Amino acid sequence: MYKYLRIPYFSFRVIGINLWAQQDQRITSAPCRYYSWTLATAIIIILMGFYIYTSDQDKAIQVLTVFLQGVLCIIKSGMFVAKGRRFIKLIRNLDALADAATVKEWSEWRHENDWQQCIVRVYYICCTSTGTLYCTVPAVILLYSQCFREHTVFILPFDAAFPLDTGHLFFYTVSYLWCISFIIYAIHAITAMDSLFCWFIFNISAHFRTLQHELQNVAKTSADVEDSACLHSKITETLHYHRRIIELSAEFDELYAPIVFIEISVSYLKLCFSAYNLINLGDISGLPVIAVGLVTITFQLCNYCFSGEKLKSVSKVVSDRIYLAFSWERVPPPLRRLLILPLMRAQRATNLTGFLFVVDHSLLVWIFKTTGSIIGFLSATKSENTTS
């Protein structure tokens, strides 16, 4: 039996290892590595903050994208670690609910799993490509200047107020490796947490689709079975299954609401700053990094917004399935009253929220619309500073 959707491998990296360390003793050293990376990331975020404070607008905005990414990693990973037991409990409950399902047709589960794995792989490739460009472009510029120019150009993946003299080769190497460790942490942490989020969405969606198959099977048997007690029992089991899915969906939304709020808010600012940097690009060597980073941020926002829309739409389809599956003129009145409860319950969509907003297509459209306004405001501020 195809028990449940496979949890992506990336979810076991960095943050995931803290959640799964209770089950696998072979990774007991993982928390130490995670805390070391977190400390190094927090220090370099503080250094970037000092640099942003003491720089002009264009230089500050160039660093703000990386700075916000580091802040996002620290906050999201802290929330995951703080709520680790609740996440493990939710995963086990979803797994137990999948084992309890009595559906013979598991094509929907395989379909959801294939989509989930494909999205996670593409997302991991985007994040890895962005991090690779951040690491390799300065090295290429350094080698080119050393071979074809008189003066060697020491460029780091991103600027920060390093306490070391980065013009010296040794300290430049130390700072460069420090930046690379930050980038590796950001790639693995963000990919792990977002892939686990994707696993939850597609797993809950698979449960809703399984529920639709259950309703169709009950409707088919209702036409052949004359024993109302047997039919009442089957409908009651299906209603309990529906109620359990809604409960787990509400628990998932409660766990992810603060994470989604931070994710959407920070990613929205990152999108604005990346687009501004692309428009006001001065050095052509930074074009690949900014362009691929902009694609990754857009993919990240689309992943959350489309996942919220998917959860909303698949939960609302249940009411249509209930209404269309049964021949109401043949259903006894007691069973009709019993079916009215899930029919009314399914008309209320299961939403993914971020405290102040509902995550769906409309939120993504609003983000793209207001991004232009933010870029126009930053450009106007730059013009005023230049004029004065």
N, C-alpha and C positions, 0 to 999 in steps of 0.2 A: 504494500500500500504506500502511496506517495504521501507520507505523513505530513510534512509541512514544507514551506518554502525554505530553501537552503539559506542560511545566514551568510552573507558575503565574507570572504576571507579578510577583507580590509577591516571589518568590524572587530577583528581580534587584535588589531594593531593599536599600539599606544593607549587609547582610552579603553578599547574593548578588553585589553588584557587585564585591567583592574576589575572588570565585571566578571570575567571568566576565570580568574585566578582561583576562585573557590572550587572549581570543578577540575582544574588541571594543575597538578603540582609541578609539572615540568617547566612552568613559566613563572616560578616564584621570584626570579630576579627581575621580572618585567616592571613591577612597581618602582623599583629603585631607578631603573633607566627612565621611566616616565617622569618621576619627580626631578631628576637631574635635568632633563630636557625642559621641563616646565620652569625651573629656576633660571636656566640660561635664557629662556625666551622672555621671562619677566624682566630680567636685567636689561636685555637689549631693547625691550619695549620702552623702558624708562629712558634709555639713552636716545632713542628716536624721539621721545617726547621732548627732551631738552633741545634737540636739533630743530624740531618743528617750531618750538617757542622762540628760538633765536634767529630764524631764517625768514626770508621774504615770502610772499604769497606763493609764487610758482614753485620754489624749492620745497616749501612746506607741503603743498598739495601733492607733489611727487612722492614724498615720503609717507603721506597720510594713508595711502592705499595699503602699503605694507604694514604700517602701524595699526590700522584698524583690523587687518587680518590677524595680527598677533594678539590683539585684545580679544577678538572673537574666539580664537583658539583657547585662550586662557579661561574665559568666562564659560564657554560651552563645555570644555573638559572638566572644569570645576563642578558644574551642574551635574554632569554625568557621574562623576565620582561620588558626589554627595547623595545622589539618588540611585546608586548602583544596585542596591537590594531590590528596590521597587521595579527597576528595569528587568532584573532577572526574574522576579515574580511574574511580571506581565508576559515575558517570553514563555515561561512555563505554563501559564494559564492559556495562552494562545495555542501552545503545543498540545495541551490536554484537551482543549476544545476541538482541535483537528482530529485527535485520536477518537473522540467520542462521536464524530460525525459519521453517519451511516449512509454515505453516498457511494454508489457504485461507479459513477462517472467522474473521473479525476482529471479530465482534460482541462478544466478551468484552472486547477492548481498548477498543472504543467505550463499552461499558457502564462499565468501570472509570474511563475518562477523564471521563465525564459526572458520575459520583459524586464523583470527586476535585475537579473544578472547582466543583461545587456546594458541597461542604464548605468549600473554601478561601474562596469568596465569602461564605458565611454567617459564617465565622470572622472574616474581615476586617471585615465589617459590625459584628459584636459588639465587636471591639477599637476600631474607629473611633468607635462610639457611646459607649463608655466614655471614650475620650480627649476626645471633643467635650464630653461633660457635665462632665468635670473642668475643661475650659477655659472653658466658657460660664457655668456656674452662678455662680462668683464674680463674673463680669462683670455678670450680671443682678442679683445682690444689690447690687453697687456702684451701678448705675444706679438701682435702686429706692430705696436709701437716700439717694442724692443728690437725687432728685426729690421724695420723699414724707416724708423724715425730716430732722430738723435736723442730725444728725451723719452724715458720710459713713463708711461701713463699708468698710475696706480688708481684703479677704479674698483670700488666695492659693489656687491650686488645691490645695496641700498645704502643711503647715507644715514649716519647717526653720530651723536656726540661721543665718539669713542675716547676713552682716557689714554689711548695709546697713539703714538705718532705713526699714522698709517702711511706716511711717506717713506718710512724705513721698511726694508724688505721683510725683516723678521716680524715686526709688529703688523705689517700689512698681511702677512700669511696667517698670523693668529686671528686677526679680525676677519679675514676672508673665511677661515674655517668656522669661526663663530657664526657668521652669517649663514653659512651652509647648514649648520646644525639647526638654526632657526627655521630655515626653509624646509628641511626634512621633517621637522616636528610639525610644521603647519600642514604639509601635504598629508601626512599619515593621520594626524588628529582630525582634520576636517573630513577627510575621506572616510575614516572609520565611523564618525558620528553620523554623517549624512547617509552613508550606506545602510547603517542600522535603522535610521529613520525610514529609508526606502523599503527596508524589509518589513517594518511594521505596517506601512501603508498597503503594500501589496498583499501581505498576509491577511489583514482585515478585509481588504477587497475580495480576496479569495473566499473568505467566510461568507460574505454577502452573496457572492455568486453561487456558492454551495447551497445557501439558504433558498435561492431561487429554484435550484434543481429539486430541493426537498419539497417545495411548494407545488411544483409541477407533478412530482410523483404522487403526492397526497391527492391532488386534484384528479389524476388519472384513476387512482384507486377508489375515489369517492363515487365515480360513475358505476363501478362494478360491485363495490361492497355495500350490502344492505344493512349490515350491523352498525348502527349509529354509535354504539359504545366503542367499537374498534376504531372507527373513523375519528371519534372524539379524542381517543388516546393518541392517535397519530398527529392530529392537529395540535394537541397540547404539547407534544414533544417538539414540534416545529416552533411553536410559540416560545417555549423555554430557550431553544437555540437562538432565536431572534433576540430575545431579551438579553441573553448572555453576550451576544456580539455587541449590542448597544452598550452594555456595561463596560466591556473591555475597551470599546472605542472611546467612551467617556474618560476612562482611566488613562488611556493613551494621550488624549487631548490635555488632560490635567498635567501629565508629566511633561509634555512637550510645549505647553503654552509659553513659559518663560524663555525656553530655548528658541522657539519660533520667533518670538518678539525680538530677541537680540539678533537672531540671524537675519531677519528681514530688514530691521533698522540699520544694522551695520553694512549689510550687503548693498542696500540702497545707496548709502553714502559712498561706498567703494565704487559702485557703478558710476555715480556722478563724477567722482574725482578721476577715475580712469578715463572716462570720456573727455573730461577737461584736459587731461594730460595729452591725450591723443590729438585733440584739436590744436593745442598750443605746443606741439612737439618741436623742440629746437634741434636736437641731435637725432639723426636718422638711425643711429645704432640702437636707440631705445624703442624703435617701432615694433619689432617682433615681440618683445617682452610685454609692451602695453597692449598690443592687439590680442595676443593669446590670453593675457590676463583678463581683458575685457570679455572675451568669449567664455572664459571659465566662470566669471562672476555672473554673466547672463545665464549660463547653464545652471548655476547654483540657485538663482532665483526662480528659474523655470521649474526646476526639480521640486521645490517646495510648493509653488503655486499650482502646478499641474497635479501634484499629489493631493493637495487639498481639494481641488476640483474633482479629482477621481473619487475620493472618499465621499464627497457630497453626492455626486451623480449616482454612484453604485448603491448608496443607501436609499435614495429616493425611488429607484427603479423597483424596489421591493413592493411598494404599494401598487404599482401598475401590474406586477406579476400576480399579486393576490387577487386583484379585481378581475383580471382577464383569464386566470387559470381555472376558476371555478364556474360551474354552471349554476348560478344562484337560484334559478327557479327549481332546481332539483335538490338543493341543499336544505336539510331540515332547519326550521327556525332556531332551535337552540344552537346549532353549529354556525348559523349566520351571525348570531350575536357574539359567538366566540371569535369569529374571524374579523369582526368590526374592530376589535382591540388592536391587533397588529396592523390593520389597514390604516387606522388613525395614527398609530405610532410611527409607521413608515413614512407618512406624509411630512413628518418633521425631519429634515435632512440632518445627517451626522456631519458636523462642521469641524474643521481644524482651525482653531483660533490662536491668536497671539495677543490676548488680553484686549487690545484696542481695535482689532480688525479680524475679519474672517479671511483665511488664506484660500484664494481661488483665482479664477481667470481675471476677474474685475480688479483685484489687487495688483496683478502683474501689469495690466493696462494702465492703471493709475501710476505705477512706478515709472513706466516708460514715458508717460505724459509729463510728469513733474520733473523728470531728469533734465529735460530741456530747459525748464525754468531755472533750476539750480545752476546749470552751466551758464545761462545768460546772466544770472546774478553774479557769479564769480568773474565772468568776463567784464561786466560793468565795473565791478570793484577794482579789477586790474587796471582798467582804463582810467579810472579816477586817480588811482595811486600814481600811474605814469604821468598823468597831466599835472598833478600837484607837485 
